[in-house]
Amino acid sequence: MANRKPLTDGEGELREITASDVAHFKPFSTVPEAEQKMLLKLRKRGPQKAPRKVPISIRLSPDVVEALRATGNGWQGRADEALRVWLATRGERGSGRATQSR
């Protein structure tokens, strides 16, 4: 074990993990139960301090959803911003209701 390179450098940056590193990994179930509980608590996300977004359900055309998702992580935020810009150009922002158009 002393011959293995540390996984992090002096600045805390993680190096690339090799097959040799993986061979030394042990299953989570072999970790003592007290440590398992402590580690599982670390991965939980706390409550939002102030909810900033409202979860909704909306039906979109499959090609629209595919194109949005194809833009990668953060696609929902980009869709939100696109809708915000669209509303601003129509003078609808903050009016409390949107008009239907086709």
C-alpha positions in Angstrom: 0.0 0.0 0.0 2.9 2.4 0.7 4.0 2.0 -3.0 0.8 3.4 -4.4 0.6 7.0 -5.5 -1.8 9.2 -3.5 -5.1 9.9 -5.2 -4.7 13.6 -4.6 -1.8 16.0 -5.0 -0.7 18.6 -2.5 -3.4 21.0 -3.7 -6.2 18.4 -3.3 -6.6 17.8 -7.0 -7.7 14.3 -7.8 -5.5 12.4 -10.3 -6.8 10.0 -12.9 -7.7 6.7 -11.3 -6.0 3.6 -12.9 -7.0 0.0 -13.1 -4.5 -0.7 -10.4 -6.3 1.7 -8.1 -9.7 0.1 -8.9 -8.2 -3.3 -8.0 -7.6 -2.0 -4.4 -11.2 -0.7 -4.0 -13.4 -2.5 -1.5 -17.2 -2.8 -1.6 -19.2 -0.2 0.4 -20.8 -3.1 2.3 -17.4 -3.9 3.9 -17.2 -0.5 5.5 -18.2 -0.6 9.2 -21.9 0.3 9.7 -21.2 3.5 11.7 -19.0 4.9 8.8 -21.6 3.8 6.2 -24.3 5.9 8.0 -22.0 8.9 8.3 -21.0 8.7 4.6 -24.6 8.3 3.5 -25.6 11.4 5.4 -22.9 13.4 3.6 -24.5 12.8 0.2 -27.9 14.1 1.1 -28.8 17.6 -0.1 -30.3 19.9 2.4 -33.5 21.8 1.9 -33.5 24.9 -0.3 -33.0 28.1 1.7 -35.5 29.9 -0.5 -37.2 28.1 -3.4 -36.4 30.0 -6.6 -38.2 27.8 -9.2 -41.7 26.4 -9.3 -42.0 22.7 -10.4 -44.6 22.4 -13.2 -45.6 19.8 -15.7 -45.7 20.9 -19.4 -46.3 19.1 -22.7 -43.8 19.9 -25.4 -43.3 18.5 -28.9 -40.8 15.6 -28.9 -38.5 17.4 -31.3 -38.4 20.5 -28.9 -37.6 18.3 -25.9 -34.9 16.4 -27.9 -33.3 19.7 -29.0 -33.3 21.1 -25.5 -31.8 18.0 -23.9 -29.2 17.8 -26.7 -27.7 21.1 -25.4 -26.5 19.2 -22.3 -26.6 19.8 -18.6 -28.5 22.9 -17.6 -31.0 22.6 -20.5 -33.9 23.4 -18.2 -32.3 26.6 -17.1 -31.7 27.6 -20.7 -35.3 26.8 -21.5 -36.4 29.0 -18.6 -34.3 31.9 -19.8 -35.6 31.5 -23.4 -39.2 31.7 -22.1 -38.2 34.7 -19.9 -36.8 36.5 -23.0 -39.9 35.6 -25.1 -42.2 37.0 -22.4 -40.1 40.2 -22.1 -40.3 40.8 -25.9 -44.1 40.5 -25.7 -44.4 42.7 -22.7 -46.0 39.9 -20.7 -43.5 39.6 -17.9 -45.0 40.2 -14.5 -48.5 40.8 -16.0 -49.8 37.8 -14.0 -51.4 36.1 -17.1 -50.3 35.2 -20.5 -52.4 35.3 -23.7 -52.8 32.4 -25.9 -51.5 32.7 -29.5 -50.9 30.3 -32.3 
